[in-house]
């Protein structure tokens, strides 16, 4: 019985740390904790990431002029409705200094129906998280610690990605 439990623990932890055949996912061996990760909603109200403990959080950084952002946004929209990820919160954060009207047109043109867009709090969040480009998606576990980054665009509907991410849900 002990062997079976140890074997299951080993297999479970190995699966959680594997990159699901998507080259631009970086999984951290040492989880990262940040203080004061604040961003803005469309009415300029502040949202603090610490208020979402207990939930899996994906921050997606984008801009209207970013072609790869445009390519991945529809699949990110569909990810929010995935039944296997019912504890997932997605916050697409515009870092391109785009107006609300321009951001809304971007979402409307792409037929984004499930997501709302947010803004960086005068680019302090992008600096704190050391963003190097967009799109970048950062994943936080239920304890509010960063456990992975997606550098560049991906297909958020990829079955292997969803299977991997559901382990953290």
CORCOR-V782230 format. One record per backbone hydrogen bond with DSSP energy under -1.0 kcal/mol. NH is the residue of the N-H (numbers start at 1). CO is the residue of the C=O. E is the energy in kcal/mol with one decimal. If there is no record, write none. Layout:
# CORCOR-V782230
NH:CO:E  NH:CO:E
This chain:
# CORCOR-V782230
5:1:-2.0  6:2:-2.6  7:3:-2.7  8:4:-2.4  9:5:-2.5  10:6:-2.4  11:7:-2.5  12:8:-2.8  13:9:-2.4  14:10:-2.2  15:11:-2.4  16:12:-2.0  17:13:-1.4  21:19:-2.7  25:22:-1.4  26:149:-3.2  28:147:-2.4  32:146:-2.1  38:36:-1.1  39:47:-2.3  40:119:-3.3  41:45:-2.3  44:41:-1.9  47:39:-3.2  49:37:-2.8  51:48:-2.1  52:49:-2.2  53:50:-1.0  54:142:-3.3  55:52:-1.6  56:87:-1.8  57:140:-2.2  58:89:-2.7  59:138:-2.7  60:91:-2.1  61:136:-3.3  62:93:-2.1  66:63:-1.3  70:66:-2.0  71:67:-2.0  72:68:-1.9  73:69:-1.9  76:72:-1.9  77:73:-2.4  78:74:-1.8  79:75:-1.7  80:76:-1.2  81:78:-1.2  82:79:-1.7  85:82:-1.6  88:85:-1.6  89:56:-3.0  91:58:-2.8  93:60:-3.7  94:118:-3.5  95:62:-2.9  103:99:-2.5  104:100:-2.8  105:101:-2.3  106:102:-2.0  107:103:-2.1  108:104:-3.0  109:105:-3.2  110:106:-1.4  111:108:-1.3  112:107:-2.7  118:92:-2.7  119:40:-2.7  120:94:-1.5  122:120:-1.2  124:121:-1.9  127:123:-1.2  128:124:-2.6  129:125:-2.3  130:127:-1.3  131:126:-2.3  136:61:-1.1  137:150:-2.2  138:59:-2.9  139:148:-2.7  140:57:-2.9  141:145:-2.8  144:141:-2.2  146:32:-3.0  147:139:-2.3  148:139:-1.2  149:26:-2.3  150:137:-3.2  151:24:-2.6  152:135:-2.3  158:155:-2.0  162:158:-2.4  163:159:-2.5  164:160:-2.3  165:161:-3.0  166:162:-2.4  167:164:-1.0  168:165:-1.5
